[in-house]
């Protein structure tokens, strides 16, 4: 008997805005939307992996909101990044319980970029913390991650929302989550630090590139976070709530599209 079509979730980069992914995941879980695999870039790989580890999303929300952000920033003399990243990696090991990809409930594919070879790397083996650490290494801000003779940086550099990776790995139906450009227009943000300069410069370069592969998603959820800077970690709860609202608005469309694709909805509430 032919298996039902597989549903993939593509979660993209966005730094602080990426916390909207947590809100989206909460709604999809509550609504019983089936997710068979996840492809994640940058902060999207972080939330995708924790979801696939069956972490309690309400606990995760409370934990991350209360986490002192300054304790995670181990500044160093800039050689390959302003932030060394050891503290971030330690947190990742704690949250993932030092587990590897074989211990996930569903497959997760972490997208990073090998800065030495200039190529995309899709990781689905080894320790989760190592893969995520590489995928969140924003160039210039967080030092790259050495991994299997590669030097990994933020996956969003080449594929901010890995819709294509989800397809390549077997997804027949893909829900994409774009946390960066959900607003109708770009709003002027305050540029007050070197972090703002790095992040906003990268986002400007990504904007046009992203348009090409976003059309590959069957459903695209785009929380409007245009009033929040990607470097503003003081508004995490608002990002999460906006993600929830955007997902709720998409639930009907998702369920209708799944039905049209003959995907079993018997476990999904009406």
FENWO-V121250 format. One record per residue. N is the residue number from 1. RES is the residue in three letters. PHI is phi in whole degrees, -180 to 180 (999 if undefined). OMEGA is omega in degrees with one decimal (NA if undefined). Layout:
BEGIN
n=(N,N)
res=(RES,RES)
phi=(PHI,PHI)
omega=(OMEGA,OMEGA)
END
This chain:
BEGIN
n=(1,2,3,4,5,6,7,8,9,10,11,12,13,14,15,16,17,18,19,20,21,22,23,24,25,26,27,28,29,30,31,32,33,34,35,36,37,38,39,40,41,42,43,44,45,46,47,48,49,50,51,52,53,54,55,56,57,58,59,60,61,62,63,64,65,66,67,68,69,70,71,72,73,74,75,76,77,78,79,80,81,82,83,84,85,86,87,88,89,90,91,92,93,94,95,96,97,98,99,100,101,102,103,104,105,106,107,108,109,110,111,112,113,114,115,116,117,118,119,120,121,122,123,124,125,126,127,128,129,130,131,132,133,134,135,136,137,138,139,140,141,142,143,144,145,146,147,148,149,150,151,152,153,154,155,156,157,158,159,160,161,162,163,164,165,166,167,168,169,170,171,172,173,174,175,176,177,178,179,180,181,182,183,184,185,186,187,188,189,190,191,192,193,194,195,196,197,198,199,200,201,202,203,204,205,206,207,208,209,210,211,212,213,214,215,216,217,218,219,220,221,222,223,224,225,226,227,228,229,230,231,232,233,234,235,236,237,238,239,240,241,242,243,244,245,246,247,248,249,250,251,252,253,254,255,256,257,258,259,260,261,262,263,264,265,266,267,268,269,270)
res=(UNK,UNK,UNK,UNK,UNK,UNK,UNK,UNK,UNK,UNK,UNK,UNK,UNK,UNK,UNK,UNK,UNK,UNK,UNK,UNK,UNK,UNK,UNK,UNK,UNK,UNK,UNK,UNK,UNK,UNK,UNK,UNK,UNK,UNK,UNK,UNK,UNK,UNK,UNK,UNK,UNK,UNK,UNK,UNK,UNK,UNK,UNK,UNK,UNK,UNK,UNK,UNK,UNK,UNK,UNK,UNK,UNK,UNK,UNK,UNK,UNK,UNK,UNK,UNK,UNK,UNK,UNK,UNK,UNK,UNK,UNK,UNK,UNK,UNK,UNK,UNK,UNK,UNK,UNK,UNK,UNK,UNK,UNK,UNK,UNK,UNK,UNK,UNK,UNK,UNK,UNK,UNK,UNK,UNK,UNK,UNK,UNK,UNK,UNK,UNK,UNK,UNK,UNK,UNK,UNK,UNK,UNK,UNK,UNK,UNK,UNK,UNK,UNK,UNK,UNK,UNK,UNK,UNK,UNK,UNK,UNK,UNK,UNK,UNK,UNK,UNK,UNK,UNK,UNK,UNK,UNK,UNK,UNK,UNK,UNK,UNK,UNK,UNK,UNK,UNK,UNK,UNK,UNK,UNK,UNK,UNK,UNK,UNK,UNK,UNK,UNK,UNK,UNK,UNK,UNK,UNK,UNK,UNK,UNK,UNK,UNK,UNK,UNK,UNK,UNK,UNK,UNK,UNK,UNK,UNK,UNK,UNK,UNK,UNK,UNK,UNK,UNK,UNK,UNK,UNK,UNK,UNK,UNK,UNK,UNK,UNK,UNK,UNK,UNK,UNK,UNK,UNK,UNK,UNK,UNK,UNK,UNK,UNK,UNK,UNK,UNK,UNK,UNK,UNK,UNK,UNK,UNK,UNK,UNK,UNK,UNK,UNK,UNK,UNK,UNK,UNK,UNK,UNK,UNK,UNK,UNK,UNK,UNK,UNK,UNK,UNK,UNK,UNK,UNK,UNK,UNK,UNK,UNK,UNK,UNK,UNK,UNK,UNK,UNK,UNK,UNK,UNK,UNK,UNK,UNK,UNK,UNK,UNK,UNK,UNK,UNK,UNK,UNK,UNK,UNK,UNK,UNK,UNK,UNK,UNK,UNK,UNK,UNK,UNK,UNK,UNK,UNK,UNK,UNK,UNK)
phi=(999,-70,-70,-67,-57,-87,-102,-112,-120,-110,-109,-100,-79,163,53,-61,-62,-63,-67,-63,-58,-63,-65,-63,-62,-61,-68,-60,-67,-61,-87,72,-68,-72,-124,-99,-160,-132,-115,-135,-110,56,-62,-65,-69,-63,-71,-64,-67,-68,-63,-72,-89,65,-68,-64,-70,-68,-63,-61,-60,-62,-63,-70,-66,-86,-70,-67,-63,-65,-76,-96,-101,-95,-63,-141,-64,-59,-124,-127,179,-69,-112,-65,95,-66,-68,-62,-65,-63,-62,-62,-67,-68,-68,-88,57,57,-86,-112,-64,-69,-99,-82,-70,-133,-64,-128,-119,-95,-100,-133,-130,-82,-71,-74,-95,67,-136,-72,-125,-107,-102,-144,-147,86,-75,-60,-60,-64,-65,-64,-58,-68,-71,-99,-79,-62,-54,88,-97,-112,-58,-60,-106,-76,-154,48,63,-118,-121,-93,-131,-46,-62,-68,-59,-111,-148,-66,-123,-78,-62,-62,-65,-59,-65,-60,-91,114,-76,-90,-133,-120,-101,-101,-123,-110,-94,-95,-122,-80,-79,-69,-150,-77,-101,-70,-113,-77,-108,-123,-149,-64,-65,-61,-63,-59,-63,-68,-65,-64,-64,-64,-68,-73,-54,-73,-62,-63,-57,-65,-93,-66,-68,-80,-82,-74,-132,-120,-98,-129,-61,-85,-114,-65,-91,-115,-77,-65,-101,-93,-86,-87,-119,-62,-64,-65,-60,-61,-65,-66,-62,-63,-63,-65,-66,-60,-69,-97,-58,-60,-62,-63,-64,-65,-67,-64,-62,-64,-91,58,-93,-56,-109,-64,-94,-100,-61,-77)
omega=(-178.2,178.4,178.3,177.0,-179.2,178.4,178.2,177.7,179.2,-177.4,-173.7,179.0,179.8,-179.6,-177.2,178.5,-178.5,177.5,173.6,176.8,-179.5,177.3,178.3,-179.1,178.8,-178.9,179.7,178.1,-179.1,-178.0,178.1,178.6,-178.1,175.5,-176.3,177.5,-179.1,169.9,-176.2,172.1,172.9,-177.6,177.0,178.0,179.1,-178.2,177.9,-179.8,-179.6,175.0,-178.5,174.2,-179.6,176.5,177.0,-173.6,177.4,176.7,-178.7,178.8,-179.3,-177.9,-175.7,179.3,-177.5,-176.2,177.6,-174.3,-176.1,179.5,-178.7,-174.5,177.8,-178.7,-178.4,173.8,-172.3,171.2,174.0,178.4,-179.9,-178.6,-177.6,175.1,-179.4,180.0,176.5,-179.6,177.8,177.2,179.7,179.6,178.5,-176.3,179.1,-179.4,178.6,-179.1,178.5,-173.4,-178.7,-176.0,178.7,178.4,176.1,179.6,174.7,179.7,-176.3,-177.1,175.8,178.3,173.8,-174.3,178.2,-177.3,179.9,-177.9,177.8,177.6,177.7,-173.6,176.7,177.8,180.0,-178.6,178.8,-176.7,179.8,-178.4,-178.8,179.6,177.3,-175.8,-178.8,-176.1,179.8,-177.0,179.1,-178.9,-178.1,-177.8,178.2,179.3,173.9,-176.8,177.0,179.0,175.4,176.2,-168.9,171.3,-175.6,179.0,-178.0,178.7,-179.3,-179.6,-173.6,176.2,-168.7,177.0,-179.2,178.9,178.1,177.8,-177.7,-176.9,170.4,179.6,176.3,-178.2,-174.3,171.4,178.7,177.7,-178.4,-176.0,-174.9,-170.0,-179.2,-179.1,-179.6,179.2,179.4,178.6,-179.0,-179.3,176.9,177.0,-172.6,-177.0,178.2,177.4,177.7,-179.3,-179.9,-174.0,-177.0,176.4,178.8,-178.9,177.9,178.6,-177.7,-168.4,-177.3,-179.3,-174.4,-175.1,-175.4,-175.0,177.1,-179.9,-180.0,179.1,176.7,174.9,179.5,177.1,-176.2,176.2,179.0,-180.0,-173.6,179.9,-177.8,177.5,178.6,-179.9,-176.4,-178.5,177.2,-176.7,-176.9,-178.5,178.1,177.6,179.6,-178.5,178.4,175.8,178.4,-178.7,179.9,179.3,179.4,180.0,-177.0,-173.3,-178.3,-179.6,179.2,-178.0,178.8,-179.9,178.3,178.6,179.9,178.1,177.4,176.0,-174.0,-178.6,-172.9,179.5,-177.6,178.7,176.9,NA)
END
